[in-house]
Amino acid sequence: MIDPRRLRILRAVADHRTVTAAAAALYLTPSAVSQQLAALEQETGHALLTRSGRGVRLTAAGEILLAHAHEVLAQLERAEAELAAYAGGSAGEVTVAAFATGIAEVLAPAIARLALEHPGIRLRVRDAEGDQSLPLLLDGEADVALAVEYRGAPGADDGRLSVLPLYAEPFDAVLPSGHPLADLPAVSLADLSDSDWVGQYPGNPCHDVTLLACELAGFQPRFVHSSDDFRAVTALVGAGAGVALVPRSALRGMDLKEVQVRPVAPAGGPAATRRVFAATRRGAESHPLIAPVLAALVRESERLPEH
């Protein structure tokens, strides 16, 4: 009989690619993780991992077992949800990992709504960049992730997650006030190909959106300055340090006296867009504490201004 607790360990190793990182995520020692994996291999009668450089990777048998692990762990999440519903689980804490503008746009209003409609649910918020909330969710450190699509992100068919689209918003071009294109009603990215750029660090989903939009316009942006803080990015643009693409919602409430904000003209390809979604571990979306949080996020997303 396969111990489902060991399946959780196998999935953590598959996610993190090293025993040490998986152990840290699970709050176990590396030796304990190795012992549990060895026991799992004995239970299954197959080698499940093999060395790969400084890390490990799953064998073919390990990949087969991992696919079943996703289903087993999702079913356990559903069982917990049904038991909580049976017990009338209307009170408790839900941890949400979310990026800063997502907190401002939908999570904070959702907290206010939940305080009125579900006073027994307490939300605990963890500020996490758009590419960091999903690992927190999968490691069990968050119950809901408010995240954005990015290259390398788990897809909608990922067996570990249940994904709920919330909203999409365009990126606007932010230019210094004296920029030659600042008086145009819309800016073509191709016309900014020779400019210095201010952007987010690689790995940040907004960096990926900017890079892809510029690639579709036929050039590689020359990033000179980097910051994950949109206020800092806008301040650098205002100082004449370069140009930038910034999600529209991130510009609300900013002091924009030193910059000009312009929509990006269509360039024959997909627009620069940030797509925001909520995610839970698969099977947990019906939990009586989590389902109202997801519903509140959807309703607050529907109330956002048209982008």
QUILIN-V506019 format. One record per pair of residues at least 12 apart in sequence whose ideal C-beta (glycine too) atoms are under 10 Angstrom apart, sorted by the first residue. I is the first residue (numbers start at 1). J is the second residue. Records with the same first field share a line. If there is no record, write none. Layout:
I->J  J
This chain:
1->43
2->40  43  44  65  68  69  72
3->36  39  40  43
4->69  72  73  75  76
5->36  40
6->33  35  36  37  38  39  40  41  43  44  48  65  69
7->40  65  66  68  69  70  71  72  73  76
8->22  26  36  69  72  73  76  140
9->22  23  25  26  28  32  33  34  35  36  37  39  40  69
10->22  33  36  37  40  41  44  48  49  58  62  65  66  69
11->65  66  69  70  72  73  138  159  160
12->24  25  26  28  33  138  139  140
13->25  26  33  34  36  37  48  49  55  56  57  58  62  66
14->48  49  56  57  58  62  63  65  66  69  70  160
15->66  134  135  138  139  154  160
16->55  56  135  138  139
17->52  53  54  55  56  57  58
18->30  33  52  53  54  55  56
19->31  32  33  34  37  49  55  56
20->33  54  55
21->33  55  139
22->37  56  139
23->36
24->139
25->135  136  138  139  140  141
26->139  140
27->139  140  141
34->49
37->49  56  62
40->62  65  69
41->59  61  62  65
43->65
44->61  62  64  65
45->61
46->59  60  61  62  64  65
47->59  60  61  62
48->60  61  62  63  64  65  66
49->61  62
50->62
66->159  160
67->159
68->159
69->159  160
70->158  159  160  161  281  282  283
71->159  282  283
72->283
73->159  160  281  282  283  284
74->159  160  161  162  281  282  283  284  285
75->282  283
76->281  283  284
77->162  280  281  282  283  284  285  286  287  290
78->282  283  284  285  286  287
79->283
80->283  284  286  287
81->280  283  284  285  286  287  288  289  290  291
82->283  286  287  288
83->287  288
84->286  287  288  289  290
85->286  287  288  289  291
86->288
87->288
88->120  288
89->120  121  287  288  289
90->118  119  120  121  288  289  292
91->118  119  120  121  122  288  289
92->120  121  122  143  287  288  289  290
93->120  121  122  123  124  143  289
94->114  118  121  122  123  124  125  142  143  144  280  287  289  290  292  293  294
95->122  123  124  125  126  136  137  140  141  142  143  144  145
96->110  111  123  124  125  126  128  133  136  137  142  143  144  145  146  278  290  293  297
97->124  125  126  127  128  129  132  133  134  135  136  137  141  142  143  144  145  146  147  279
98->110  125  126  127  128  129  130  133  142  144  145  146  147  276  278  297
99->127  128  129  130  131  132  133  145  146  147  148  204  205  206  228  250  274  276
100->127  128  129  130  228  229  230  250
101->130  146  148  169  206  230  246  247  248  249  250  251  252  274  276
102->127  128  130  133  145  146  147  148  166  167  249  274  276  277  278  297  301
103->125  126  127  128  146
104->249  250  252  253
105->146  166  167  169  247  249  250  252  276  300  301  303  304  305
106->146  166  167  249  276  278  296  297  298  299  300  301  302  303  304
107->123  125  144  146  278  293  296  297  300
108->123  125  300
109->296  297  299  300  301  303  304
110->123  146  278  292  293  294  295  296  297  298  299  300  301
111->123  125  293  296  300
112->296  300
113->292  293  295  296  297  299  300  303
114->292  293  295  296  297
117->292  295  296  299
118->288  289  291  292  293  295  296
120->288  289  292
121->288  289  290  292  293  296
122->289
123->143  144  289  293  296
124->142  143
125->142  146
126->141  142  145
128->141  142  145  146  147
129->147  148  150  200  201  203  204  205  206  228
130->145  146  147  148  149  150  153  200  204  205  206  208  228  274  276
131->147  148  149  150  151  152  153  203  204  205  206  207  208
132->145  147  203  204  205
133->145  146  147  148  278  279
134->147  150  153  154  158  160  161  163  277  279
137->154  160  161  278  279  280  281  284
138->154  158  160  161  279  281
140->281
142->279  280  281
143->280  281  284  287  289  290  293
144->164  278  279  280  281  284  285  289  290  293  294  297
145->161  163  277  278  279  280  281
146->166  276  277  278  279  297
147->161  163  166  205  275  276  277  278  279
148->166  168  169  204  205  206  208  209  247  273  274  275  276  277
149->163  165  168  205  208  209  273  274  275  276  277
150->203  204  205  206  207  208  209  212  274  275
151->203  205  207  208  209  211  212
152->203  205  208
153->205  208  277  279
154->279
156->277  279
158->279  282
159->282
160->279  281  282  283
161->277  279  280  281  282  284  285
162->278  279  280  281  282  283  284  285  286  290  294
163->277  278  279  280  282  285
164->277  278  279  280  285  294  295  297  298  301
165->275  276  277  278  298  301
166->275  276  277  278  294  297  298  300  301  302  304
167->249  274  275  276  277  297  298  300  301  302  303  304  307
168->271  273  274  275  276  277  301  307
169->247  248  249  250  272  273  274  275  276  304  305  306  307
170->245  247  248  249  263  264  271  272  273  274  307
171->189  206  209  210  213  244  245  246  247  248  250  251  263  264  271  272  273  274
172->186  187  244  245  246  247  248  250  251  260  261  262  263  264  272  307
173->186  187  188  189  191  192  237  243  244  245  246  259  260  261  262  263  264  265  272
174->187  198  230  233  234  236  237  238  242  243  244  245  246  250  251  254  256  259  260  261  262
175->187  192  195  237  238  240  242  243  244  259  260  261  262
176->195  236  237  238  239  240  241  242  243  258  259  260
177->237  238  240  256  257  258  259  260
178->240  258  260
179->192  195  237  240  243  259  260  262
181->195  243  260  262
182->259  260  261  262
183->260  262
184->260  262  263  265
185->262  263  265
186->262  263  264  265  266
187->243  245  260  261  262  263  264  265
188->217  264  265  266  267
189->210  213  214  215  216  217  218  219  221  243  245  264  265  267  269  272
190->214  216  217  218  219  265  267
191->217  265
192->214  217  219  221  222  242  243  244  245  264
193->214  217  218  219  220  221  222
194->219  222
195->219  221  222  224  242  243  244
196->221  222  223  224  225  236  237  240  241  242  243  244
197->210  211  214  220  221  222  223  224  225  226  233  237  241  242  243  244  245
198->210  221  223  224  225  226  227  232  233  234  235  236  237  239  241  242  243  244  245  246
199->211  214  221  222  223  224  225  226  227  228  233  236  242  243  244  245  246
200->223  226  227  228  229  230  233  244  245  246
201->223  226  227  228
202->223  226
203->228
204->226  227  228
205->247  274  275  276
206->228  230  233  244  245  246  247  250  272  274
207->221  223  226  228  245
209->245  247  270  271  272  273  274  275
210->223  244  245  246  272
211->223  245  272
212->269  270  272
213->245  264  267  269  270  271  272  273
214->245  267  272
215->269
216->267  268  269  270  271  272
217->264  265  267  268  269  272
218->267  268  269
221->242  243  244  245
222->242
223->242  244
224->236  241  242
225->237  239  241  242  244
227->244
229->250
230->244  246  247  249  250  251  254
231->246  250  251  253  254  255
233->245  246  250
234->246  250  251  254  255  256  258  259  261
235->254  255  258  259
236->259
237->256  258  259  260  261
238->254  255  256  257  258  259  260
239->258  259
240->258  259
243->259
244->259
245->264  272  274
246->259  261  272  274
247->272  273  274  276  307
248->261  263  273  274  305  307
249->274  276  304  305  307
250->274
252->305
273->307
274->307
276->297  301  304
277->297  301
278->290  293  294  297  298  301
279->294
280->293  294
